[in-house]
């Protein structure tokens, strides 16, 4: 098995194909972290624990006068709270007697084949090809009998370890869980950089890299969603690490709500990283016998730099995350009506857009916002899921039938989690939204958030949306969320449970998605939250692709997609060609460049096809043909970031390489352009050095070694924002 317990050494050994994870039960019963890194064969690493008397670092009572044992500096798997460790805590408990303490010691453990299950939460799952083993370690507080179960699963061939935590109240008192981290990891050194991905609406997942400094660095979201501002993914890497070299550790949180990732460099130059549900306004009541399950963190280690870390995540998220059959299917090329029409449309206008899109090679027409209720702007009708017959007199079915008669598939936009005050639903059920008593609610986009912690609200949404999906032939749904949560108070929850609302909202959302998305495997669902405001593994469990950003500017998208690819596969990023001047930035970029950028994801179009000239339509036809020819390479191949747009300004380049190394596609967009500038070459990666290749855009044959070492010349004649692609195929 890939998980073993060595009784004589009191050590736990977890082995993936290329990495080792080791823990030890200390003399006093505490679970200490020994090692995570390159695979080691059966080595006992207990010698790494060096005890010494550290002034002002308290010692557990049972240590007597042994002043060398202190939890204030020892590396731990799950840190105690309220005892003798002053660093970031894994848990905060308010006990029945009012004390704040949890001191967990190893009580027992269990090892079994297969993967643990997290009830009500998305998580990685295993296929018949996977070898998976689970380790569960019970940490029990001898005074309160509160137990924390640490769950580890080793996906050996995938080089992945997952972690989660289950808290069980075995005491006779009601307690409150005020903080629970799904993962804690200690390192005995601190020469690391902290990489995370921040941003804002229309500029999501911007790459940020900084060396660790003494103290605590924090990223996270308290917006009720994973957010545009920060993504639930972080990397710790050696300060000298780059794409191809160095030790890198990845931490990806499979959750769509409030989250927190904190990294602490302590007084002894050690590092602790924790990740879990954001503790702000989180308080979970646990009566005797009740338990709480924390979401999953997916860990990956690379000793070969950031690119290899990316490949590990791409591989496991393509194979072991999304439940939709479309995760492994080629996606249709769509055109979306939003930037073409916004709310100003009728059936005739939509059919003209769809008809002209057929000539471009488009396969799917998507009707965006504005098709339901009295929805002529974004101030009304959310929650009223009846067709607006003034715009669509024959309903969705009539429009869908016409679209299908053209040879296209048909899709729609929905935003089921929200309600407008100007809606029939709100007039009937004002208490169904999150809204604090005696206060006027905050508005976002002039809409409120439905209380998904309520079963009656969830039932209404499921019945309404399933009714819509059954009313016409619908093959695609864009599921949006256009404001974050404020006023997190439920009209039916007890006052002692109002601190549970943020998390119960997410559990309610997952329940709704289980009852809608997973019961319609024939429908391709695309996630969205004002673009990339909820781009996380929890959403990818249900939806194989997510609208990457509301920003369709091809130049801005280069940075957005660059950051996204560090953990999320290309097959998860929906990316569209839109008009110029761009609606968000006013920038004008050649349509070829817009296509090349959008092909670094799931290609689609967001424009009015009736206003395009024939030359533009022909370019789009060629883009679609090229994309479909290379779809498997793009969606399933290994991904390489050839340049960093934050540090190299001349051009942005990336590469897709087939797993058998027989095909590659290099894409490049010119950025900063100077007159009479230098001759540059873009160097391929991931090819077989001994294999010979033909580059379609050039004459002659080249070895993989030549293409990776000498590279391909970037034509000097390209202007700013022009793009070029190199199609490379083995001879």
N, C-alpha and C positions, 0 to 999 in steps of 0.2 A: 504493500500500500504506500501511497505518497504521504501518509501521516503515521507517525509512530511515537510511542512513549517509551523512553528508556528508563526503566524503573531504577536501575542501579545509580543512575546519574540524576534522576528526577528531572529529565529534560524532555521537551516535546520537539519533534523534528518534522517540519513540513518541507517537502521537496517538489518543486516543479521541474520541468525539463531543464531549465537553465538557472534556477535560483533556489536558495535555501533560506528557511525562516526557522529560527530556533528560540525557544523559551525555556525557563528553568523555574522550578519551585524552590524558593529559598529555604534556609533552615527554619525560618519562623512562619512559613506557609504562604508568603507573598509570591505572586507570579511576576518574574522578572524577564525583561526582554534581553536576549543575547545578541541576535544577529539577523539581518535581512540583506541579502546580496547575492554575489556569484555562488553557484552551486558548489557545495562542499560535500564530500562523501564521508558521512558517519563520524565527523569530527565533533568532539565535545568541546564546546566553547565556553564552558563555565569559568575558565581562567580569566576571561575578560572582565569579570566582576572583581574589582579591586576595592577592598574595604579600607577605610581610614577614618580617623576622627576629624570631622568637619565642624568647626566651631559654629554655634548657633543653628545647627541642623539637628532637630530633636530626634530622639530614638524611641521606637515603640517600647511600651512597658515591659513586654515579654523578653526584650533584649537585655534586661537587667542593667548591669554597668558596662555592657558592650557598646561603647560610644562610636564604634566604627560602622554600625549598621543604622542607616537613616534613609527613609523614603524620600528625603529631600534632595538626594542626588542619585539614587539608584535608578536604573532604567526599568520601566514597568510596562506591562501590557494594558493595564487599566488602573488608573491612579485612584487612590483613596481620597476621601474628602473630609475635612474637619479634623484631621489627625496630625500627621507630621510632614506632609508634602505641601509646600507653598506654591508649587508650580501649577500650570493649567490642570484643572481637574476634569476627570472623565464623567463625573456624576455629581449632582447636588440633590440631596434628599432632606426633606423636612419630616422628621420622625414623629411618631404619635406623641412623644413627650415634649415636642417643640425643639428638640436638638437638631442640629445640622451635621450629620456625620454618617459616613459609610466606610467601614474598614473591612474589605473583602479578602478572605484567604481561600486558597484552593480547598474545596470540599470533596470534589470528585471530578471525573472526566469521562467522556464517552467518545469512541471513534467508530465510525460506520461508513459503509460505501454509499455513494450518492451524495446529493446536495441537500442541505437543510431547506426548509420551506418557511417563507415569511408571509403569514396570513394577512391578506388585504393590501400587500405592498408589492410593487414590481421588483423583480430581481433577476439576475442571470439564471438561466435554466440549462440543463444539459441535454445533449443529443445522444443518439446511440453510439456515435463515434467517440464521445468524450469519456475520459477516465476522471472520475471525481470522488474525492473522499472528504468527509466532514469530521471536524474535531469540535466538541463542545466541552468547555471548562466551566464548572460551577464555582463562583466566588461567593462565599457566604459571610455575612457579618454575624459574629457569634452572639452579639448583644441583641440586635433587632431581628435576627433571622431573615433579613432581607437578602435575596440572592440575585446575583447578576450572572447570566449565562453568556459567556463569550463564544460566539459561533465563528468558525473558520471553515472555508471550503477551498480545497486545492483542485484547480483544473490543470492537471499536470501538463498535458500536451499544449495547452493554450498559454502556459507560463503565467497564470493568473491566480491570485489568492483573493477571496472575498471575505469580508468581515461584517458581522452584525452583532447586536446585543439584545438580550431579552432580560427584562427585570421582573422578578416575581416577589410579591409581597407575602412572605410566609409568617409574618408577625400577626399579632392579634389586634393591631391598631391600623387605623386609616393613615396612610402616609401620602406625601405629595412629592412627586418627581418633578423637580424644577430645572434639571439639566441632565441630558443624556447624550454622550458622544458615541457614535457608532464605531469609532476607531481612534485609538491613541497609539502613537509610535514614538519611541525614544531612540535617539542616536547619541553615541558617546562623543561625537565631534560636532563641529558647526561650520565647517568650511563649505557652506552650501549657498546657492542662489535659490530664491523663492520666485517661481514663475506662476503667474496667475493671469486671468483674462477678464479685464474690466471693460467699462464703456458706458453707453447710454443708448436711449432709443435712436435708431438709425445708425449707430456706430457701435455694434456689439462685439464682444470677445476680442478686444484689443490686447495684444501681447504686452505683458509687463514683466520685467525681470530685474530683481534687485538682490544684492547680497544680504544675508542675514545680519542684523545688528542686535546688540544686547537689548533685551526687552521682548515685546510681543508685537507681531504683525498680524493683522486680521483682515480677512475678506469675508463677505457674506451678503445675505439679503434678509431684510425684514419687511418685504413688500407683499408677502403672501404667495410669491412665486419665486422661482430661481432667479429671474430678473434679467433686464438688459445690462444692469450695472456690474454684476459679477456672475461668474459661472461656477457651478459646483464641481470644479476640477482644479487641481493644483499640482505642481511639480516641485520637488526638491532635487537639485542636481549639483554636482561638484562645480566649483566656481570656474574651472577650466573646460567644463563640458560644452559640447556643441552638437550639431546634428549627427555627427559621425563618431564622436568620442566621448567617453566619460560615464560615470555612474549617475543614473537618473531614477527617481522614484515617483510614480504617479499615484494620485489619489482622486478617484472619481465617485461622486455621491449619487446614488440612484434614487433621486427624490426631486420633487417638483415644487416644493414649498420653501419656507424660510430655512436657511442653512447658515452654517458658520464654519469657517476653516481658520484656525489660529496656529501660528508657529511661534515658539518661544525659544530664544537663546538665553540660557540661564547663566548664573554666576560662575559656573565651572566650564563654560564654553560647550555645554551640551545642548542638544536640540530636542524639543518635543513638538509634535504636530498632532492636533486633534481635529476631527471633522464630525459634524452631526447636525441635528436640528438646532436652529438658533434658539438660545434660551430666553431671549427677551419676550416677555409676556407669555412664556410657556410654563404651565403648571398642570401636571396631570395627576388627578386624584386616583389613588389606588387603595381600594378596600382590601381587607384580608382575603387572600387567595387569588386576587386579580394580578394580571401581568401586563406588561407593555413591551411591544416589539419595536425596535429602532430600525430605520432603513439601512440599506446595504451600502458599503463602500467597496469599490473594486480597486485592488492594489496591483500594480505592475512594476517590475524592476527591469531596467536595461543597463548592462555594462558597456553598451556600444552606442551611447548617445541618444539624443531625442528622437531621431527618426525611427530607431528600433522600438522605442517606447510607443510611438505612434502606431507602428505596425501591430503591436500586441493588442492595443485597444481597438483598432479598426477591425482586426480579425475577430476578437471575441464579441464585439458589438454587432458585427454583421451576422455572426453565427448563433449567438447565445442570448440575445436580448429581445429583439422585436418578435411579437407573437403573430404579426400579420403575415399572411402568405406572400404579400407583395415585397417583403424584405428580400426575397430571393428571386423576384420576377423583374423583368425589364419594365420600366415605368413609361406610360404614354407621354408624348410631347403635348403639352397643354397651352392654351391661350386663355388668360384670365381677363375678365371684363373690367376690373377695378380702375386701372389708370386709363382705360379706353372710355369709360362712361361714368364712373363714380355712381351717384344715385340717379343720374339723368338718363333713363332708358325706357324703352318699351319693347315689346316682342319683335317688332319689325327691325329696330336698330340692332338688337342682339343677333338676329338671324343674318343680317348683313355682315356683321363682324365675323360670325362663324363661317359664313359662306366664303368670304375672302380668305379666311385662315386655312380652308381646305387646300387652296392653291399653294400655300406655303409648305404644306406637308404636315400640318398640325393634326393631332389625333384625338384631342379632347378639348371641349369647350367648357369653361367654368364660369358660372354666373355668381358673381361676388355679391356684396352687401346690397340691400335695397329691394329684395323680391317679396318681402312678407309684410303683413300688417300695414299700418299707415307710415311706412318707412321711406320718406323722401329726403331725409337728412339723418345725422347721427344723434338726434335729440329724442327720438320716439320709437316705440313699437318693439324694442327688444323684449322677448318673452312671449310675444304673440306670433306663433308659428303657423299662421294661416296665410295663404298666398294673396298678394296684392293683385286683385283681378283688374284694377285700373291699368296696371302695367302689363300684366299677363292674363288676358281674358280667358285663355284656355288652360290656365294653371300651369304648374310645373310639368304635368304630363303632356299637355299640348306642346309646350316648348321642347321638352325632351324628345318627343316623337319626331318633331321637325329636325332637331339636331341629329338624331340618329339616322334619319332619312338621307342626310348629307354624307353619312359615313363616319361621323364623329361620335365619340362618347360624350357623356354629359355629367357635369358636376356642379355643386352648389357650395356656398359659404354659409356657415352658421356661427353663432356666438351664444351657446346655450347656458353659460354660467352667469349671464348678466340680465338685468331688467331695467327698462326705462321707466321713469316716473310717469311719463305720458304713454301708458300702455294699459290694456285691459287687465293684464296679469297683476300689475301693481295696484290698480284700483280695487281689485278683488282681494288681494293678499299683500297688503303693505308690510305685514310682519314677516314675510318670506325673505326679506333682504337683511343683510348684516347692517345693523343700525343701533347705535347706543341710545338708551332711554334718556329722555329729556334734553336731547341734543339734536340739532340739525345735522344731517349726514354730510360728509365730504362727497363731492361729485368728481368723477373722472370721465371725461368725454360725455358728460351729462348722463351718466348711467350709474346704477348701483349694482352691488354684487349679491347674487342670490346665496342664501344660507345652505350650502351643500351638506352641512352637518345634519340637516333635517331629512328624515326619510320621506316625508310627504313632498318636499321640494324635489328630491331626487326622482321620485316616482313620476312627478309631473314632467320633468325634463325627459326622462326615458320614454314615456308614453308619447310625448309631443314629437321628439326627434325620430323615434322609430316610425311614427305615423307619417312623417314627411318622407322618410326613406322608402316607405312602402307605397307612396302615392304616385311615384313615377320611376322610370328606369334611371337610377342615379348610380354612377360608378366611381365618383370622387367626391370627397367632402373636405373642405378647408375649415378646420375647427379653430376658431379665434378666441382670444381673450384680450380685450382692449382697455383694461384698467386693472390696477393692482388693488389689494385689499386695504381698506381703512375701516374704522368703526367696527372692529371685530367683536361683536356681541350678538348672541343668539337669543331670540325671544323665548325659547323653550328650555334653554339650558339652565341648570341651577347655578347660583352665583359662585359656588365653589368650583364649578367646572367651566367657567368662562375662559380660563387660561388654556383650555383644550381646543378652542375654536379654530385657530389657525391650522393645527394638525388635522382636526376632524374635517375641515374643509377639504384638505388634500385627500384624506381617506375617502370622503364622499365623492370627490372627483374620480378617483380610481374606480370606485364602485360603479359610477355612471358609465365610465369608459368600458368597464367589463361588460356591462349590460347593453351597450350600443355598439362599440367598435368591435369587440370580440365576437359578437353575434352576427356581424355582417362582414365575414371574411371576403366577400366578393367586392367590397367597396374599398378603394384606396383612400385612406385618411391622411391628411397633411396637417401637422400641428402648426399653430401660429399664436403669438401673443404680441400684437403690434410688431410683427416680424419675429425677432429672436429673443423675446422676453421670457420665454419658457423653453429654451433649447437645452434639454437635459436628458439623461438616460431614462428617467421615469416616464417622460413623454414618448421616448423612442421605444419603450416596451410595447406601447399601443399603436404608435403611428410610425411607419417606416421612414417618413421624411418630414422635415419641418421647414417652414418658410424662414430662410436664413436671416433676413432683415427687410424692413419696409424700405430701406435705402436700395434702390435699383441702379444707382450710379455705378458703372462698371469699375471705375478707378477706386471708389470707396470700398466696393466689394472685394477688391484684391486684399485689403487688410482684414476685412471681416472674415473672409474665407480662409485666410492664412491662419488666424487664431483658432478658428473653428476646427481646422484639420488636425490640430495637435492631439485631439482625443476622439472626435466624431468622424466616422467614415464619410467619404464623398457621397455615397448613396443615401445619406441622411439629409443632405443640403439641397433644398429646392432653390433654384437660382434662375432668374428670368432676364430676358432681353427686353428693354423698355425703350421709349422714344427719347430723342434728343431735340432740344435741350432737355436734360433730365428734370423730372418733376421735383426732385428733392434738392438738387444742387445747382441746376442751371447749366451744368457742364455739357459740352458736346464731344462725343467720342465716336469714332467710326463704328458702323454696325458690325463689321467683322470683329472688332475688339470686344464689343458687347457680347457677341456670340462665344468667342474664345473664353471670356471670363465666366459666362454662364455655364459653359460646358465643364467647368470645374465643379460639377454638382449635377443635380437633376435638372436638365435643360427645360425651359419653358419660355413663354412670351407674355408680356404685360403691356399691351399697346392696342391701338385702334387699327386693325388691318385694312379698313376701308380707306385710310388716309396714306397708305404706303404706295410708293411708285413700284413699277414692275421690277426695276433693278434691285430694290430692297427685298422684294419678295423672292427673287431668284437667289439672292445671297442667303436668305433664311432657308430656302429649300436645300441649298448646298450644306448649310450648317447642320440641318437636321439629318441629312443623309450621312454626313461625316460622323456625327455624334452616334447615330444608330449603328454604324459600322464598328465604331470603337466602344460601344456601350459596355461590353463585358470588361474591357481593359480599364475603362474609367471607373466603373462601379465596383469592380471586384479586385483590381490590381493593387499592388503596393504603391503607396503615395510618398513622393519625395518633395520636400520644400527646397528648391535649389538656391533661393535667395531669401533674405530677410528684408521686407519692405520698410522696416523701421531703422535699419542700419546701412542698407545698400540702396542708393537712390536712383541708379541708372536704369534698371529694369527689374521687373518682378517675373520670376520663372518658377515653374513647378513641373513635375513629371509623374506620369502613371506608367508602371511597369507590370507586365503580366507576371503571374506567380512562377511560370516556367521560364521567364527571362527571354522569351522569344519575340516579344513586342514591347514597344515603348512609345509614349507620346509626350514630347516636351512642348510646353506652351510658354510664351514669353510676351510681355507687354512692356513697351518702352515708357519710361516715366520721365525723369529729368533729361532733357535733351539740350545739348550744346552744339553750336556750329563747329564743324571740323573736329569732331570729338574722337576719342581713342577707339581703336579697334578692340572689341571685346569678344570673348568666346564663352559660351555657356557649356558647362561640363555635365555630362549625363551621370546618373548614379544607378546602381542596382542591376546593371547589365552583367552578362557573363563575359569576363575578360578574354576568354579564349574563343568566344563565338564571333562569327562575322555577321555584319548587319548591312542592310541597304537603307539609306535615308531617302525617302521619296522625294524630298525637296532638293536633293543634291545628286551629282553624279559620283559614281565610284562606290566601293565597298570599304567598310571600316571595321576593325576589330572592336570588341567591347572595351578593351583596354585603351585603345586610342580615343574612343568617344568619351570615356570617363577621365582620362588623363589630359588629353589635348583639347577635347571639346569640339563644338561646332561654332563657326563664326556668326556673330550677330550682324546682319546686313547694316552697313552704315547709312543706307538710304532711307531707313525707317524713320518716320517722324514721331513726335511726341504722341503717346496713346495709341500708336499703331501696334498691331500684334502679329506674331508669326508662330507657326507650329511646325515641329519636325516629327514626322511619322517614321518610326524606326522599326524595321522588321528583320528577323533573322533570315539569312539566306539558306 
